[in-house]
Amino acid sequence: MNIPFVDLAAQYHTIKPQIDLAIANVIADTAFISGSYARKFEEAYAKWLGIKHVIACANGTDAIEILLQACGIGPGDEVIVPANSWISTSEAVSFMGATPIFADVDPKSYTIDPDQIEAKITSRTKAIIPVHFYGLAANMDAVMAIAQKHNLLVIEDTAQAHGATWKGQKVGTIGHAATFSFYPGKNLGAYGDAGCMVTNDDAIAEKARMIANHGQLKKHDHQMEGRNSRLDGMQGAILSAKLPFLNNWTSSRQENAALYDQYLGDMGIQLPYTPADATHVYHLYVVQVPDRDRVKQAMKDAGVQCLIHYPMPLPFLKPYADRNPQPADFPVVHAAKDRILSLPMYPEMTEEMIAYVAKKLQAALEVKV
Ligand SMILES: *Cc1c(COP(=O)(O)O)cnc(C)c1O
């Protein structure tokens, strides 16, 4: 059997008529940039999420940058981010002229550790960006309590966690504002780059919308210099066509994760953990195994594509080398970095496929080296 890490074509085949029609409509209307299809998606996504404002933009990285700017964060400011994320989370902070400060994660949930946030707060700290990592809601009670105590903004990076909840509330609606990515492989994926910003705050929403469209809310009425970060009409139409399926896809991911839990339960390896107050939407299903690189290669030889998210924790990447980070500064991500392994995960996987992955993982783990 050959099992890819994700299979976007498999999903397209289940919704081909809807997608093809959506694309044809945009071409017929020549509504290519922003416009009615982007607006329709914003409205549908706001309703699905349960939030006042959705501002579509070009991608999930721009979304973080623009929200930081809309919140007035810039040079001299510090923003606390988790020590494991995709680089966008820290990159966006640096791009706005502020400094990303890394906080280690909790060893079980692998989301930002509230105690580590507290330890990193200085007089320059302006915001926290919790990441709902791998699809699991971060501990938002603790994050919001710390933010309130120290008067900090909370911008949720929800790129991996469309529909995940904390105490029954969808993530992305708990902080002051949040960002989503609709990169094709994300749980709700466009057919190109796309992203959005969301908030219940009217002032943040207006500023963000202005920045994303050359500083204007009305054409040629430039209130400030902004930038070009808009959603393509094509992506808006595709996302609108896909949104009605998202809840079912999430359920399928959760069912697949439950099957993995069952098949892998006796192997003595660390499986994904979901705290009682959180739900997990399994953008990724990440296990921790000994001898990871050999196991990953053995899986590949058996036809199973596994990946690593991410091979190097953020503080140890080259752009931050001048800070001279030590393993003891970030013990959790440092200890996990050579053990984490992401198994294939997408809604269209069958139980037979999951059983096959489990069997091959067992065989790889049993090899004595
Ligand atoms: C994908 C991702 C982003 C960036 O989204 P793009 O749309 O690729 O720019 C930001 N943060 C996290 C955690 C992500 O996984």
Ligand as a Chemical Component Dictionary entry (heavy atoms), coordinates in Angstrom:
data_LIG
# 
_chem_comp.id                   LIG 
_chem_comp.type                 NON-POLYMER 
_chem_comp.pdbx_formal_charge   0 
_chem_comp.three_letter_code    LIG 
# 
loop_
_chem_comp_atom.comp_id 
_chem_comp_atom.atom_id 
_chem_comp_atom.alt_atom_id 
_chem_comp_atom.type_symbol 
_chem_comp_atom.charge 
_chem_comp_atom.model_Cartn_x 
_chem_comp_atom.model_Cartn_y 
_chem_comp_atom.model_Cartn_z 
_chem_comp_atom.pdbx_ordinal 
LIG C1 C1 C 0 0.578  27.716 7.999  1  
LIG C2 C2 C 0 0.900  28.500 9.226  2  
LIG C3 C3 C 0 1.060  29.895 9.193  3  
LIG C4 C4 C 0 1.187  30.689 7.937  4  
LIG O1 O1 O 0 0.193  30.577 7.026  5  
LIG P1 P1 P 0 0.491  30.862 5.457  6  
LIG O2 O2 O 0 -0.890 30.952 4.902  7  
LIG O3 O3 O 0 1.268  29.713 4.936  8  
LIG O4 O4 O 0 1.224  32.140 5.364  9  
LIG C5 C5 C 0 1.233  30.568 10.389 10 
LIG N1 N1 N 0 1.273  29.909 11.560 11 
LIG C6 C6 C 0 1.147  28.570 11.630 12 
LIG C7 C7 C 0 1.167  27.905 12.964 13 
LIG C8 C8 C 0 0.966  27.817 10.466 14 
LIG O5 O5 O 0 0.868  26.488 10.553 15 
# 
loop_
_chem_comp_bond.comp_id 
_chem_comp_bond.atom_id_1 
_chem_comp_bond.atom_id_2 
_chem_comp_bond.value_order 
_chem_comp_bond.pdbx_ordinal 
LIG C1 C2 SING 1  
LIG C2 C3 SING 2  
LIG C2 C8 DOUB 3  
LIG C3 C4 SING 4  
LIG C3 C5 DOUB 5  
LIG C4 O1 SING 6  
LIG O1 P1 SING 7  
LIG P1 O2 DOUB 8  
LIG P1 O3 SING 9  
LIG P1 O4 SING 10 
LIG C5 N1 SING 11 
LIG N1 C6 DOUB 12 
LIG C6 C7 SING 13 
LIG C6 C8 SING 14 
LIG C8 O5 SING 15 
# 
